[in-house]
Amino acid sequence: MILVDTRLLLKLRFLKLQYTKKDGTKYCETIFIPWAEPFSRITNRLVNHAIKILHATKCVSSTAKLTGLDWHTVSNIMKNTVKNNLKKDKAQPALRLAIA
């Protein structure tokens, strides 16, 4: 059993485990943490929180102050969210065209 501090887990993106079995063979495993994107410095939960604050304040600098993140980080969160939503929302073809 391995005990890990939860505050440390929130900062990590993966865990590298090294252990030795009873027969003397050494093993090394890498376990990726599911609550963060690979090579990300912030968790998905913090991204969702920042998006909610962005919707409420409509200001990147206010969101950066409230969350304690850098202005560029909040700006990148906003850009990625817009890009992801544009991928999801495909334009529907027009069913009828009316000319008056």
N, C-alpha and C positions, 0 to 999 in steps of 0.2 A: 504494500500500500504506500502510495506517495502522497504526502501532504504538501499542497501548494497554496500560498497566500492568494486570496481572491483579488486583491488589489494588483498583484503582479500579473494575474491572468488577464485582466482588462487591458494591460499594456502590451501583452504578447499577441502575435499573430499565428505562431505555431510553437509547439513544444518539441524539443529534441530529447528523447529518452535514451539513455545508455544503461544497459543492465547486463548482468552475468547470470546465466542459469546454473543450476546445481552441478551440471556436468562440466562446467568451466567454459562453455562457449559464450562469447560476447555478442550482444545484439545492440543495434542502434535503430530507433524508429523515430520518424517525424510525424507528428499529429497536427493537422491544421485546425485552427480554431474556427468554428462556424459563424461567429458573430461579427466577423470583419472580412472585408475583401482582401485578397492576396496583396501584399506589399502596401497595405493601407495603414495610415497612422491614426485613423479614427474608426470607431465602431459604427455598425449600421444603426444602432440605437441613437447615437449622437447625431448622425446624419439626419435621421427622421425628426429628431428634436429641433435641429437647426432649420429644417424645411418648414416645420410648423411655426417657428418664430419668424422666419422670412415671410410667410403668408400673413402673419399678424402685423409685423412692423413695416413691411414693404421697403426695408432699408438694410443694405448689406452691412454698413458700419454699426448700426444698432444691434444687429444680430451677432456680429463679431464681439461686441462689448458684453452682451448678455451671456453668450456661451463661453467666452474666454478663448475663442479661436482667433487665428490670424484672419485679417480681411481677405487675403488671397485664398485661404482655405474655404471660407464661406462662399466666395465668388465661384470657386471651382465646384462646390456642392451645388450651387444654383445652376451652373452651366450643365453639369452632368444630369441633374434632374430634368431640365428642359429637354436635353438630348434624348433621355430615356423615354420621356412622355411623348415626344414626337415620333419615336419608333413605334410606340404602342398604338397611338392614334393615327390610323391610316385614314385617308380621306375616302368617304363613301362616294361611289359614282352617282351622278345625278339621275333620278328616275324620270323627271319631266323637265322640259325646258319651255318656259312661257315667254312670249314676246308680246308686249303691249303696244 
